[in-house]
Structure formats: structure tokens, C-alpha cells
Amino acid sequence: MQDVLIIGAGFSGIAAGKKLHEAGKSFLILEARDRIGGRVYTKRWEDGFYLDLGGQWIGPTQDRMYELCQEFGIDYFETYDTGKNLLDLNQRIRSFSGLIPKMDIISLVNLDWLMKKMEKMAASIDPISPWSHPKAKEYDSISLEAFISQNCKTKACKKVIRLACETVFASEMNEISLLHALFYIRSGTDLNTLVSIKNGAQLHRIQGGMGSVAERMCKPFENSILFSHAVSSVKQSDDSVTVFTENNSFTAKKLIIAIPPPLAAKINFNPILPANKRQVMDRIAMGQVGKCFMVYKKPFWRDKGFSGQVLADEHSPFQTLFDASPKDGSMGIILGFTIAERCRAYFKLSKENRQKAMEKQLVSYFGPEASNPTRYEDFTMTDEAWSRGCYAGLYPTGAWTGFQDAYRATNGHIHWAGTEAATRWFGYIEGAVLAGEKAATDIVLALADTGD
């Protein structure tokens, strides 16, 4: 019998495994896919070309990720952030510098006031117990959409804050409660950090791809990872937990579940999980994001004075664009994020038509050179059976105050990880790592208490 079983070889499961390995505990990681990384997916081609199809950035206050890079000697570099940004609003394209785009004065004042109001509200939220805020029920009773609508005085202000929020939360604003939005902002430091490159969550990229961090983390225990082992059921007794896959069963003293909530909800538990755990898992839906990459021989937009960053309203398939070129600029890559409803519409098109749609947008921003790419690639985690979406699970109205910490609460010998169990950097790789490490540490302490 193993000391621990871990379901999921994403960053959270791998981080848990690393902690257990260092503590000398026996464990197996059961992964349904044929790869590690979970919602981080560095795809590599035979010619050496690679893309981060999932999570790819780290930034200030994500201390654990920087420590891991240092531990394994992994290089990281700054996201390109030099030159003019573009705002595509009401089918008119304007350039701007810094974080706040150029708009009419009333919209600018409104946007600045609203962002500061959200910052102040988020700062008052305790990320460990967001439901304990004096106004928690009020904040949890309305959607982010309703709050934004009440506080935007101009259409331009609402359009810009909408595309920023959609990019940050990977959802439509009516899919999450105001309380969840405030918690998410607070868990990631503040709104300015979440939307920024400079001093923000998009500051650094990993040389060789984010997947290389997970690969180095699990190297000492890679033989303890079993691929194509989707878990169908879990049976818990007084002193152990047995996990069943299609062809095998495994027993351990403790279990860590480190997969997205909608996937955990499909596992059959015996005895049945507490009602509040089942209900919160049923309420949590996954965000929806498509990452689209247009590749060129060189980053030609830089020579024209553009950063590659674009913010766009609903007339574009993409909320935001970034320069995702390699560190040495040996080729040019523009990354487009298509999110929520735009993502659903975009991925109904054939891949050929998706490329044409992206080319059209890029030509309008950067000129005719954008019509000569060397390749196009795209990906959405929504279409991956063992992710079902990205970046993270979404809490709708009533979920935080109704179920509080039910999702991350331990159930007997079953411990919960994944970025959705994080109180710091919820929705980010940092949060996944912290949650996995906490689950493993709690188990090591529990086993020590029983003399194991």
C-alpha cells in the first residue's frame, strides 16, 4: 500500500509529489492524459519549434514559481513591452502608451475611478475566507456584469473594462459573482498586477516553455507517474482510500485530488461526499479560452514601433493580443486570446477560416506584412477532455457565501489541491503549486501524527 495517491499530474499534482518525495513518502500519480502539465501544455514540434498552449507567464509576488526556476536553473525573460499599444474600439484603431488606452475624457475618468473602486473593494477581502466580509452576501448576490453596468457611465468605459475583465477571468462577466471577482483580484495581489506586463502577472516567460518547469520538478519521481489512468471511482474506508481506473485499482493511506472541479465531480465516491462539496462542484464551471498564434519570419511590428499588444472590443475575435516571440527575436509570434462567447464562436470555424480571421485582424493593426505568416496554430483547453476549460473554475452568484471553503476542505483521507483550492494566486500556476504543496504538507503531518 502506498502512503499517498495523487489524481492529476498538472502543476499541483507534481508539486504535491515533489513535497512527498522530499519527505520520503511513497506515492503514485494517476494521470488520464499521456502527458504531464495539466492546464500547462508546452507543445513541441520535430523542428524544435514550441508553443505554450496553456499557462505561460509568471510575475511579481509569484514567489514559489521564481524559487522553482532558481532551484532548477531555468531561465526566464521579459515579455516584449516596448512601443505603441493599440485599442480597437468601435471599429476605430487608436495607439496609446502605458496601461490606460486613449478615450474621451469622461470615459477615461470613469475607467480610472472604476478601477480604483474595484481595487479598494478587493483589498478589503480576506482571500482565505471571502465569505466573511461584512458585505459578502451583497457582493455575492450580484454578477460582475451587474456591478460594472451600474458603475459605467459611458459605453466606451464599459467596453474597455469588459474586455479587461474577460481576459483576467476567462469568462463573460455574467458568469461570475462580484464577490468571486474581488476574491480573485485579491488573491492575485491587485487588479493592476493582473492586467499588467510591467510589474504584473504577464512579466516573464519561461525559456523553453512553461512545461519545462514541471518536467524538471518530476524528474526524480517520473517512474511514479502512470499515464492513461483516468480515475472512475474512489472508495474510502476508516484507514485507507482505494482508487479505481478502467483496468486497475490502487490503495493508499491518503489521497490528493488535483484535477479541475468539473472532472472531480464525475468521479464516483463511496461513501458519497458531503452535500456541500457535491453541490459546489456542480456549480463551478470552467473558464473558456482559445490561444491563437500567428508566426512570422521576424517580429516586423517592432520595427514599426508597435509592442504587439492590442485591446479589442466585440468586433474582433480577440479580446487581447501580445508579442509572444522567442527571447532572441529569431521569429515573430503574435498571440491572440479569444475568450468566452468570442471563443465559442471562433472555434466553430474551420482552422483555415480561423487563420484567415486572425490574419485580417493583424493586417488591420500592423499592415500588409501581417498577411505573410509562416504558420498558424491554435488551441483551446475546452476541447481537451481532461481539462474542460481554462484558466480555472468560476464561482457564480451565491456560491462563495453558500458553500464557503467546501471545495478545498479535507474529507476524511481525501485532500484537495489544484489552483481552485488556492487562497493565493487562485487561477494561476502559482496557486496550483501552493495548493499542491499544502495538501502534501498536511498529509505528511497527518501521517506523522499516526506514526506513519
Secondary structure as UniProt FT lines:
FT   STRAND          2..7
FT   HELIX           11..22
FT   TURN            23..24
FT   STRAND          27..30
FT   TURN            38..39
FT   STRAND          42..44
FT   TURN            46..47
FT   STRAND          50..52
FT   STRAND          57..58
FT   TURN            60..61
FT   HELIX           63..72
FT   STRAND          76..78
FT   STRAND          84..89
FT   TURN            90..91
FT   STRAND          92..96
FT   HELIX           105..123
FT   TURN            127..128
FT   HELIX           130..132
FT   TURN            134..135
FT   HELIX           136..140
FT   HELIX           144..151
FT   HELIX           155..169
FT   HELIX           173..175
FT   HELIX           178..187
FT   HELIX           191..195
FT   TURN            198..199
FT   TURN            201..202
FT   STRAND          204..206
FT   TURN            207..208
FT   HELIX           211..218
FT   HELIX           219..224
FT   STRAND          225..226
FT   STRAND          231..236
FT   STRAND          241..245
FT   STRAND          249..257
FT   HELIX           261..264
FT   TURN            265..266
FT   STRAND          268..270
FT   HELIX           275..283
FT   STRAND          285..286
FT   STRAND          289..296
FT   HELIX           300..303
FT   TURN            304..305
FT   STRAND          306..312
FT   TURN            314..315
FT   STRAND          320..323
FT   TURN            327..328
FT   STRAND          332..339
FT   HELIX           341..346
FT   TURN            347..348
FT   HELIX           351..366
FT   HELIX           368..371
FT   STRAND          375..380
FT   HELIX           381..383
FT   TURN            385..387
FT   STRAND          393..394
FT   TURN            397..398
FT   HELIX           399..403
FT   TURN            404..408
FT   TURN            412..413
FT   STRAND          414..416
FT   HELIX           419..421
FT   TURN            426..427
FT   HELIX           429..449
FT   TURN            450..451
//
